[in-house]
Amino acid sequence: MALKKNATGGADDDAGPSFEQALERLETIVDELEAGTLSLEESLTRYEEGVQLSRRLTRTLEEAERRIERLAEEPGEAPATRPLELDLRSADKAGPDELSP
């Protein structure tokens, strides 16, 4: 079976949902857990799914960061990057122009 290439150029044997779809599913899971209406077993199942999604999303973001650093490198120079510091607690409320790097 041929492996599908993912967005980062690596082989992707389990295509799965896109980053945006996975993030949306994680947000849905968080909402369901916060609502407190699920049974214990349903809560545990959702929590496990959420942890898996969170880990996948984190890996995807870390790979994107590495790709950006490689693209920002100048021959013979160190990568020209600096940490991106966002207050994620207020990011949901702030518009894109209100976020500062």
N, C-alpha and C positions, 0 to 999 in steps of 0.2 A: 504494500500500500504506500503510495506517495505521501510524503509529509508536506503539509501546507506551510508556506512561509508566513511568519507573523510580521507585525508592523516593524519590529526591530531587526528584521532580516534573519532571525534565527528560525530553526525548524519548529513547527508547532504541531505536535501530534494530537492535541486535543484543542480544536479551534475555540470552543467555548464562547461565552459572550464577550462583546467588546469591553474595553475599559469603562466606557460610559454606562453600558448595561449592567456591568458588575457593580459599579458604584451605586447606581439606582437601586439595584436589588439589596445591597447592603443597607442603604438608607431605609428601605421598606422594612427590612428585618429589625433595624433599630426601633422604628416606629411601632412595630408589632410588639416587641419586647417591652418598650416603655409603656404601652397601653395596659399591660398587665392582664390581658384577657385570655391568653393562651394557657393551656394546661402545662403542667411541669414537663411532661414528655415533649410537647410541641415546643416549649421554650428551649429545652436542651437541644433539640434538633435544629431550631433556628439559630441558636447560639453557635453551634458547631459550624453551620453553613456560613455564618457571619465571620467567624475566625478564619475559615478557609478563604473567603473572599477578601478579607482585610490583608491577609498575607500575600495573596496574589496581587492585589492592588499596590501594596508596598513594593513588591519586587518589580512591578511594571514601572513605578515612579523612580525607583533607584536606577533601573536600566536607562530610563529617559535622561536622568541626570548625568549618568556616565556618557551617554551619547552626546549630550550638549557640551560636556567638558572636552570630549575629543574634538568636536567641531570648533570649539573656541580656542584650541591650542594653535599657537603659531610655531612654525618650525624653529627648533632650538630654544624655545621659551616654555616656561611652565604655563599650565592652563590659566587663563584669565577669568577666574570665577570667584564669586564670593557667596557666602551663605545667604539664602533667601529667607528673610525673617518676616513671617506673617503671623498676625494674631488670628489663628483659625477660629477662635470662639466668636469673633466679630465678623469673620469673612462671610458668613451666611447673610448677615444683615447689611453689609457694605456693598456698594456697587463696585464695578471693576475699576472705576477711577479713584475710589477711596482706598484701595489697597496700595500699600507702599512696599517696595522691595527692601 
